[in-house]
Amino acid sequence: MSEYKDIIRNIVSEVKETNVEAIFGEARQMGGQTIIPVGKISYGWGGGGGKGKTEDREQEGEGSGVGMGVNVKPIGYIDVTPEGASYRPIVDFAPLVAVGAGVLGLTALKLVHHMTKRKAA
């Protein structure tokens, strides 16, 4: 079981070193302007193990496992100029487009249903 503890310790130490710069790069300077990337890094892990006998109690078995997931997303940047600094978000339009497509699809279905119902009458 200690080999799994070592694996988890190694993973945790690597994850602790993860930061926005490691994923998106360091701040960039262009002329009198500096762009600093801002991102969101989410991670989670879990594991478990156990041992026991089978139903016929003649054999004993054991097993364990570890899993981890990481999600990295750029969320904006900080624009630093001699006049000051400002945060500029990166807007993800995908959810908005999905909702709009769903509303449009439902509206089209309702319109077709209404038109076929009218023709039948």
N, C-alpha and C positions, 0 to 999 in steps of 0.2 A: 504494500500500500504506500510505502514511502516514495516509490518511484513516481506515483501520481502526484504526491505532494510536491516533489521536485519540479515536475512539469508545470503544475499550477503556479508555483513560485516564479518560474522562469517567464511564464506568460504574463503574470501580474507585473513583474519588473519591466518587461517590454512595453506593456500598455501604459504604465506610469510615465514612460519616456515619450509617449505619443503626444504631440501638440499640434496646433494649427500650422505652425511653420513647417513641421515635418511633412504635413499633408499638402498644403497649398503653396509653400515656399515662403521665403523671407520677404520683408517689406522691400518695395522697389522705389527707387528715386529717379525721377525724370524732371530735369530742370530744377525748378524751385518747388516741386510737388513730390510728396511721398505717399505711396499707396500701401496700406497695411491690410492684408487679407484677414477676414473674420470668418470663422467656421464653427460648426457644431460637430463634436465627436461624441457619439454615444456607444457604449459597449455594455455587455452583460455576459455573464457566464454562469455555469452551473455544473454540477457533477454529482455523482452518487455511486454507490456500490453496495454490495451485499453478498452474503453467502448463506447457504442452507442446503437441506437435503431435499431430494425429489420426493414425490408422493409415495413411492414404494420404499423410501428410506434406505435404499441400498447404495445410492450414490450421493456424494456431496458436490456441490458446485459453487462457484463464485464468479462474480463479474463486476465490472465498474466501467464508468465512462465519464467523459468530460466534453462539454460543448461551449462554444463561444461565438458571439456575433458582434459585428462592428458596423456602425452606420456613420458615414462621413458626409457632411453637407455644407457647401459654401452658403453663408447667409448674408454676406455683405463685405464692405471694405470701409476703411477709414481713410479719408482724403485729407492730407495735411498740407496746407499751403502757408505762405507767410501771413496771410490774412486770418488763418485759424484752422480748426479741424472740424470735419463733419462726417457723420456716419452715413453711408449710402447702402441701403438694403438691396439685395438681389432678390427680386420678386419671382416666385415660382408660379407661373400661370397655369400649370397643368391641372391642379384641382379646380380652378375656376372654369377652365375649358371643359372638363369632365362634367361639372354641374350644368353648364350651359348646354352641352350636347344632350344630357339627360332631359332637361326641361324642353328643349326643342323636339326631341324624339317623342316625349309624352304628348306634347301639343299636337304634333303631326298625327299621332295615333288617335287622339280625341277628335281631331278634325275629320279624319277618314271615317271614323265610326259615326260621327254626326252626319256626314254626307251620305253614307250608305243607308243609314236609318231613314233619312229624308227621302231617298229614292224609293225605298220599299213602301213608304206610306203613300 
